[in-house]
Amino acid sequence: MPLARALSKLGILSRSQAIGAVLAGRVRVDGDIVLDPGIRVVPERAAIVVDGAPRARAVWRTIVLNKPRGVVTTRSDPQGRRTVYDVIGADAAGLVAVGRLDMATSGLLILTTDTQLANWLTHPANGIVREYGVVVRGEVTLDEVARLTQGITSRGERLRASEVRLRKASGRESHLIVELREGRNREVRRLFDAIGHEVTRLVRLRFGGIELGDLQPGWWRELTKADIRSAFARAPISPA
């Protein structure tokens, strides 16, 4: 990934701070001063030094968190809102979030020290299934379910659910299970907005072979490399 992004992902500097540090000649990679913030590095393998202080190599860790509603998926928030890193506390050191859940969405969020793994899990070409439990206002019809799987256009972008299962429908609200394979920004909400239904509750239940299960909001559990290999057969895992 680009060096500036790596420094941000690793929690060393913000993206803007990283760009400034690189341009000022304050960053060395494998012993050499680097002046291009866009140069690509593998964070787990590169020896990155900022202002003469080497970054300690992080111990490999991956966790699954049940992100509470009202919490943002960012390392810090200029508006002072609570973040997933506030929820996890000191145990969040070195972890980066695998993708994002918006503030109003709860459920399964993977965090890892392995940025190569994080990039692989979120790359659209790998088509990893994300499964969501959705509650919307009004009665969703089978014809509307078909529209979601056939695809709709939102803001000039083509969106499509890979599978939609209607569990309950009434004039007041409908309950559904929705599967996506690309994880675009606010995709579930945009899909239902396009067919005239407001999402009132959204929870991610599964990411590939990792399930939320009975994990309570704000709680997390550790994943082993064996868990990752079982859940994502082709996933690259850093030796760190």
N, C-alpha and C positions, 0 to 999 in steps of 0.2 A: 504494500500500500504506500501512498505518498508519505514522505518523512513527516511533514507537518501533521498529517492525519494520525500517523503512528504516535507522535508525541502527545497528541490530544487523547487518543484512545487509551494510552498507557497512564493517563492522568498526570503527566509531567508538566504540561503547559496547555493552555487553551489553544484552539486552532490559530487565532490571531496572534497570540503570544509566540507560538511555535514558528510561524512565518517570519515574524520580526527577529527572533533569535537566530534562525538559520541565515537570513539575509545579513545579519550583523556579524556572522562568522563565529557564533558562540557554540555551534554544535559540531561535534565530530562523530563520524560513523566509521567504525573499524579503524580508528586512528587518524583518519583524514578529515580535515575541515570540509564541510559540505555547504555550498552557498545556494543550492537549488532546493526549495521546500517541496518540490514535486518529485524529487528523485525517489524511486521505489525501493523499499526495504522490507525485509521480513523481520518484524520486531523481536520474535523469539530467538532469532539467530544473530542479529546485528548487535555489535557493541556500540551503544549510543551514549555519548557523553555530552552533557550540557553544562557550560561554565566550569569545566574541569571535573564535574562530579559524575562518575559513571552510574548508570541506572542498574540497580541490583536486579539480577535475573529472577523473575517471579516464579514461585513454585506453581506447578500446574494445578489449577483448581477450576471446577465448573459446578455451578449450583443451579437449581430451579427454584424460583421465587413465585409465590402467589402474590402478585402485585395488587395492593388494595386500590379501590377506586379513589380518585382524588389525588393520586400521587403521580408525579411526572417522571418519565424515563430519561433523565439527563443527570450529568454529574453535579451541576450546580444550576440554579435557576435565578435569573435577575429579578424576578417578581417575588422571590422569597418563598415559593411554594415547596412543599415537602417533596423530596426526590426518593427514588428507590435506594439511593446510597444512604440517605438518612434512615430509611427503614432498616437496612442491613447493619448500619453502623460500622464499627471498626473492622468487622469481618469482610467488608466490601473492598478492602485494599487490593489494588491491581486488577479488579474485575471490570470487564466491559460488557455492556448489554448487547445481546444478539437481537438486533432490530429494536423496534420500539412498540409500546402500547400507549395510546393517547391517554390523557388524564382521566377521562370518563370510563375507560376500559379497564377491567380487572382481569386477573387470571395469570396463566403460565408465562413466565419470562425467564429465559435462560441467560445467565451471566457467566463469563469465563475469563481466564487470564490468557487464553490461547486465541490470539487475534486471527490466525490463519483459519482456525476452526470456525470462528465467528463469521468471517467473510464467506466461507464455503456454505455455511448453513443459510445465509441470507441471499446467496446469489440466485437470481431467478432461473438460471439454466438448470439448477438442480431440482427444481420443482417440488420442494419439500412441503408436505401438507400441513396447513394450519387449520385446526378445527375450533369453531366458536359456537357457544350457546348464545342465541339472540332472542330478545323479546322486543316486539315492535307494536306500535299503536295500530289498531284496526285489524280487519280480517284479510289475511293473505290468501289469495286463491291459488289453485294449482296452475292456472295459466300464468300467474305472476312468478311462481316458482320456476316454471319453464323459461320465462324471460331471463331470470337470473343466471341460469345455466347456459342459455344460448348466448348471452352477452349483451351488455348495454353500453352506451357511450356517455361518459361523464366528463365535462370540461375538456372535450376533445380527446379523451383517453378511453380506450376500449377496456372494459372491466368484465370479468366473468367468474362466477363461482364454479368450482369443479364438481361440487355436489351440494344439494340443498334438500334437507329432510324436514317436512312440516310435521311437527309433533302435536300442535294444538292450535285451533283457530276459532275466534269468536269476533263479534262486532267490536268488542273492547280492545282485545289484544291477541297477538299470535306468537307462538313459541316455535323456534326453528333451530336446527343444527346446520351450520354452513361450513363448507370446506373450501379453502383457497390454496393456490399453489405458487403465488407470486408475492403476496404480502405488500401490496402497494399502499400508499398513504391513505388512511381512513377508508379503506376499500369497502368494508362491510357496510359502514354507514352510507357511503356514496351509492352503493348498489340499491339499498332499500329506499334511499331518498329518490332515486330515479324512478321507482315504481310507486311512489307516493306514501311511504310508510316511515314514520320516525322511529329510530332505534331508541328504546328507553333503558335497555340493559344489554351489555355486551361483555362476555367473559371468554377468554381463550382457554380451551380445555385440553388441547393437545398440540404439540409441535413435533412433527415426524413421529418417532416411536416413544417420545417422552410425554407422559400424561400427567395432568394436574392431580388427579385422584382426590384424596381427602385432605390435601394440604390446606391449612387455614390461611385466610388473608394475613399478609405480613410475615408468614413463616416461610422458611426455605429448607431445602435438603441438598446434601452434597451428591454429586454424580461422579462415578468413577470412569476411568477410560474404558473399562469393560461395558459400562452402561452406554457410553457414546457409541462404541463399536456395535453393540447390539441394536441400538435405536437408529443408527445411521451407518449402514454397512460400509459405504465408501468414504466416509468423512476423514479428512487428514487430521492427525493429532500430533501436536508438537511434542518433541521428546523432553521438553523442559519439565 
